Amino acid sequence: MSASVQKSAPRVAAIRLKRQEAGFYETTVFVHKQAREGIDRAIAEGRFKSRREAMEAVIHAAFMPEECATKPR
């Protein structure tokens, strides 16, 4: 294992723990190529900074619409 990977592992673990403490859960999903291309277009257009941000926005809009309407992320 390289030195940079060893140094970043504790940082990644700390970030993951902080998110879990805030009530977030990590999940892995498979998306169709066309969906990924759509996400990438939205990022290129400046609508989102990352794929993670785009997917979080869509998930929140679908399952927490009231929160999205009153509290932008």
OpenMM code with the backbone's topology and positions (N, CA, C; nanometers):
from openmm import Vec3, app, unit

residues = "MET SER ALA SER VAL GLN LYS SER ALA PRO ARG VAL ALA ALA ILE ARG LEU LYS ARG GLN GLU ALA GLY PHE TYR GLU THR THR VAL PHE VAL HIS LYS GLN ALA ARG GLU GLY ILE ASP ARG ALA ILE ALA GLU GLY ARG PHE LYS SER ARG ARG GLU ALA MET GLU ALA VAL ILE HIS ALA ALA PHE MET PRO GLU GLU CYS ALA THR LYS PRO ARG".split()
positions = [
    Vec3(0.0856, -0.1173, 0.0000),
    Vec3(0.0000, 0.0000, 0.0000),
    Vec3(0.0901, 0.1234, 0.0000),
    Vec3(0.0563, 0.2225, -0.0829),
    Vec3(0.1388, 0.3420, -0.0917),
    Vec3(0.1185, 0.4302, 0.0307),
    Vec3(0.2145, 0.5187, 0.0522),
    Vec3(0.2083, 0.6085, 0.1682),
    Vec3(0.0879, 0.7013, 0.1611),
    Vec3(0.0545, 0.7476, 0.0397),
    Vec3(-0.0594, 0.8398, 0.0274),
    Vec3(-0.1911, 0.7701, 0.0593),
    Vec3(-0.2031, 0.6432, 0.0226),
    Vec3(-0.3251, 0.5674, 0.0545),
    Vec3(-0.3340, 0.5462, 0.2047),
    Vec3(-0.2208, 0.5158, 0.2683),
    Vec3(-0.2205, 0.4950, 0.4131),
    Vec3(-0.2584, 0.6222, 0.4868),
    Vec3(-0.2128, 0.7386, 0.4386),
    Vec3(-0.2444, 0.8651, 0.5036),
    Vec3(-0.3899, 0.9048, 0.4819),
    Vec3(-0.4460, 0.8710, 0.3660),
    Vec3(-0.5827, 0.9125, 0.3367),
    Vec3(-0.6868, 0.8212, 0.4008),
    Vec3(-0.6522, 0.6994, 0.4341),
    Vec3(-0.7490, 0.6057, 0.4920),
    Vec3(-0.8107, 0.6588, 0.6215),
    Vec3(-0.7328, 0.7113, 0.7158),
    Vec3(-0.7949, 0.7662, 0.8378),
    Vec3(-0.8854, 0.8856, 0.8074),
    Vec3(-0.8467, 0.9678, 0.7116),
    Vec3(-0.9288, 1.0835, 0.6751),
    Vec3(-1.0628, 1.0380, 0.6182),
    Vec3(-1.0596, 0.9397, 0.5295),
    Vec3(-1.1821, 0.8874, 0.4691),
    Vec3(-1.2700, 0.8257, 0.5771),
    Vec3(-1.2100, 0.7519, 0.6688),
    Vec3(-1.2863, 0.6903, 0.7781),
    Vec3(-1.3509, 0.7976, 0.8664),
    Vec3(-1.2801, 0.9062, 0.8915),
    Vec3(-1.3345, 1.0135, 0.9738),
    Vec3(-1.4517, 1.0823, 0.9039),
    Vec3(-1.4382, 1.1036, 0.7753),
    Vec3(-1.5473, 1.1647, 0.6987),
    Vec3(-1.6689, 1.0734, 0.6992),
    Vec3(-1.6476, 0.9446, 0.6775),
    Vec3(-1.7574, 0.8475, 0.6771),
    Vec3(-1.8273, 0.8448, 0.8130),
    Vec3(-1.7511, 0.8448, 0.9200),
    Vec3(-1.8084, 0.8438, 1.0551),
    Vec3(-1.8896, 0.9709, 1.0797),
    Vec3(-1.8371, 1.0851, 1.0391),
    Vec3(-1.9082, 1.2117, 1.0575),
    Vec3(-2.0419, 1.2098, 0.9834),
    Vec3(-2.0430, 1.1583, 0.8628),
    Vec3(-2.1681, 1.1492, 0.7855),
    Vec3(-2.2662, 1.0540, 0.8529),
    Vec3(-2.2173, 0.9396, 0.9024),
    Vec3(-2.3052, 0.8449, 0.9709),
    Vec3(-2.3649, 0.9077, 1.0955),
    Vec3(-2.2842, 0.9826, 1.1690),
    Vec3(-2.3336, 1.0498, 1.2897),
    Vec3(-2.4403, 1.1536, 1.2560),
    Vec3(-2.4343, 1.2083, 1.1342),
    Vec3(-2.5335, 1.3066, 1.0894),
    Vec3(-2.6593, 1.2394, 1.0345),
    Vec3(-2.6618, 1.1057, 1.0364),
    Vec3(-2.7810, 1.0334, 0.9920),
    Vec3(-2.7777, 0.9856, 0.8483),
    Vec3(-2.6612, 0.9934, 0.7850),
    Vec3(-2.6500, 0.9486, 0.6467),
    Vec3(-2.6027, 0.8033, 0.6420),
    Vec3(-2.6480, 0.7322, 0.5393),
    Vec3(-2.6086, 0.5938, 0.5184),
    Vec3(-2.5552, 0.5783, 0.3779),
    Vec3(-2.4492, 0.5024, 0.3654),
    Vec3(-2.3880, 0.4793, 0.2351),
    Vec3(-2.4577, 0.3631, 0.1664),
    Vec3(-2.4825, 0.3793, 0.0381),
    Vec3(-2.5423, 0.2723, -0.0403),
    Vec3(-2.4829, 0.2758, -0.1801),
    Vec3(-2.4754, 0.1630, -0.2420),
    Vec3(-2.4220, 0.1538, -0.3770),
    Vec3(-2.5349, 0.1191, -0.4714),
    Vec3(-2.5408, 0.1891, -0.5823),
    Vec3(-2.6429, 0.1604, -0.6818),
    Vec3(-2.5783, 0.1485, -0.8194),
    Vec3(-2.6407, 0.0702, -0.9041),
    Vec3(-2.6009, 0.0627, -1.0431),
    Vec3(-2.6963, 0.1499, -1.1222),
    Vec3(-2.6434, 0.2291, -1.2136),
    Vec3(-2.7277, 0.3116, -1.2981),
    Vec3(-2.7010, 0.2761, -1.4437),
    Vec3(-2.8029, 0.2918, -1.5247),
    Vec3(-2.7901, 0.2653, -1.6674),
    Vec3(-2.6969, 0.3688, -1.7285),
    Vec3(-2.6297, 0.3305, -1.8340),
    Vec3(-2.5368, 0.4193, -1.9026),
    Vec3(-2.6038, 0.5520, -1.9401),
    Vec3(-2.7285, 0.5465, -1.9858),
    Vec3(-2.7988, 0.6687, -2.0247),
    Vec3(-2.8225, 0.7603, -1.9044),
    Vec3(-2.8490, 0.7018, -1.7894),
    Vec3(-2.8679, 0.7828, -1.6687),
    Vec3(-2.7360, 0.8499, -1.6306),
    Vec3(-2.6276, 0.7754, -1.6375),
    Vec3(-2.4960, 0.8322, -1.6063),
    Vec3(-2.4617, 0.9451, -1.7029),
    Vec3(-2.4925, 0.9269, -1.8288),
    Vec3(-2.4673, 1.0319, -1.9274),
    Vec3(-2.5508, 1.1563, -1.8973),
    Vec3(-2.6745, 1.1356, -1.8533),
    Vec3(-2.7593, 1.2481, -1.8148),
    Vec3(-2.7041, 1.3227, -1.6946),
    Vec3(-2.6545, 1.2481, -1.5981),
    Vec3(-2.5930, 1.3088, -1.4803),
    Vec3(-2.4706, 1.3902, -1.5223),
    Vec3(-2.3892, 1.3315, -1.6090),
    Vec3(-2.2687, 1.4010, -1.6548),
    Vec3(-2.3033, 1.5291, -1.7316),
    Vec3(-2.4120, 1.5264, -1.8101),
    Vec3(-2.4555, 1.6479, -1.8803),
    Vec3(-2.4966, 1.7554, -1.7807),
    Vec3(-2.5708, 1.7150, -1.6778),
    Vec3(-2.6142, 1.8107, -1.5759),
    Vec3(-2.4937, 1.8726, -1.5044),
    Vec3(-2.3914, 1.7936, -1.4805),
    Vec3(-2.2688, 1.8457, -1.4178),
    Vec3(-2.2000, 1.9427, -1.5132),
    Vec3(-2.1895, 1.9052, -1.6402),
    Vec3(-2.1249, 1.9916, -1.7399),
    Vec3(-2.1993, 2.1238, -1.7556),
    Vec3(-2.3305, 2.1215, -1.7387),
    Vec3(-2.4124, 2.2427, -1.7493),
    Vec3(-2.4055, 2.3274, -1.6224),
    Vec3(-2.3393, 2.2750, -1.5190),
    Vec3(-2.3249, 2.3493, -1.3949),
    Vec3(-2.4386, 2.3316, -1.2965),
    Vec3(-2.5292, 2.2377, -1.3226),
    Vec3(-2.6415, 2.2161, -1.2316),
    Vec3(-2.5978, 2.1469, -1.1034),
    Vec3(-2.4915, 2.0669, -1.1110),
    Vec3(-2.4376, 1.9957, -0.9956),
    Vec3(-2.2863, 1.9979, -1.0024),
    Vec3(-2.2220, 1.9827, -0.8875),
    Vec3(-2.0756, 1.9804, -0.8824),
    Vec3(-2.0195, 1.8402, -0.9026),
    Vec3(-2.0999, 1.7385, -0.8692),
    Vec3(-2.0504, 1.6009, -0.8753),
    Vec3(-2.1664, 1.5042, -0.8983),
    Vec3(-2.1315, 1.3805, -0.9313),
    Vec3(-2.2350, 1.2767, -0.9459),
    Vec3(-2.3054, 1.2538, -0.8125),
    Vec3(-2.2283, 1.2536, -0.7058),
    Vec3(-2.2881, 1.2330, -0.5733),
    Vec3(-2.3921, 1.3402, -0.5436),
    Vec3(-2.3568, 1.4651, -0.5701),
    Vec3(-2.4504, 1.5735, -0.5448),
    Vec3(-2.5761, 1.5595, -0.6308),
    Vec3(-2.5593, 1.5212, -0.7559),
    Vec3(-2.6740, 1.5042, -0.8464),
    Vec3(-2.7654, 1.3927, -0.7974),
    Vec3(-2.7070, 1.2796, -0.7607),
    Vec3(-2.7886, 1.1668, -0.7152),
    Vec3(-2.8578, 1.1980, -0.5834),
    Vec3(-2.7889, 1.2687, -0.4929),
    Vec3(-2.8519, 1.3071, -0.3668),
    Vec3(-2.9710, 1.3983, -0.3920),
    Vec3(-2.9575, 1.4914, -0.4848),
    Vec3(-3.0671, 1.5839, -0.5154),
    Vec3(-3.1888, 1.5093, -0.5679),
    Vec3(-3.1662, 1.4136, -0.6557),
    Vec3(-3.2772, 1.3361, -0.7128),
    Vec3(-3.3427, 1.2494, -0.6059),
    Vec3(-3.2629, 1.1863, -0.5228),
    Vec3(-3.3177, 1.1019, -0.4157),
    Vec3(-3.3990, 1.1857, -0.3179),
    Vec3(-3.3463, 1.3013, -0.2796),
    Vec3(-3.4204, 1.3885, -0.1882),
    Vec3(-3.5509, 1.4361, -0.2513),
    Vec3(-3.5455, 1.4722, -0.3782),
    Vec3(-3.6671, 1.5205, -0.4451),
    Vec3(-3.7735, 1.4108, -0.4513),
    Vec3(-3.7309, 1.2864, -0.4703),
    Vec3(-3.8260, 1.1758, -0.4822),
    Vec3(-3.8832, 1.1330, -0.3471),
    Vec3(-3.8003, 1.1317, -0.2443),
    Vec3(-3.8432, 1.0743, -0.1169),
    Vec3(-3.8608, 1.1751, -0.0044),
    Vec3(-3.8144, 1.2980, -0.0254),
    Vec3(-3.8266, 1.4008, 0.0778),
    Vec3(-3.8661, 1.5331, 0.0115),
    Vec3(-3.9723, 1.5333, -0.0698),
    Vec3(-4.0053, 1.6531, -0.1476),
    Vec3(-4.0353, 1.7763, -0.0629),
    Vec3(-4.0937, 1.7580, 0.0536),
    Vec3(-4.1253, 1.8724, 0.1378),
    Vec3(-3.9974, 1.9412, 0.1856),
    Vec3(-3.8983, 1.8623, 0.2219),
    Vec3(-3.7713, 1.9180, 0.2680),
    Vec3(-3.7011, 1.9921, 0.1536),
    Vec3(-3.7065, 1.9382, 0.0348),
    Vec3(-3.6418, 2.0026, -0.0796),
    Vec3(-3.7069, 2.1346, -0.1129),
    Vec3(-3.8364, 2.1425, -0.0944),
    Vec3(-3.9080, 2.2650, -0.1277),
    Vec3(-3.8802, 2.3770, -0.0289),
    Vec3(-3.8468, 2.3404, 0.0940),
    Vec3(-3.8289, 2.4423, 0.1974),
    Vec3(-3.6837, 2.4654, 0.2366),
    Vec3(-3.5969, 2.3705, 0.2069),
    Vec3(-3.4591, 2.3815, 0.2527),
    Vec3(-3.3639, 2.3348, 0.1433),
    Vec3(-3.3075, 2.4272, 0.0660),
    Vec3(-3.2149, 2.3842, -0.0372),
    Vec3(-3.0901, 2.3228, 0.0233),
    Vec3(-3.0340, 2.2281, -0.0469),
    Vec3(-2.9166, 2.1583, 0.0018),
    Vec3(-2.7917, 2.2328, -0.0334),
] * unit.nanometer
topology = app.Topology()
chain = topology.addChain("A")
for resn in residues:
    res = topology.addResidue(resn, chain)
    for name in ("N", "CA", "C"):
        topology.addAtom(name, app.Element.getBySymbol(name[0]), res)
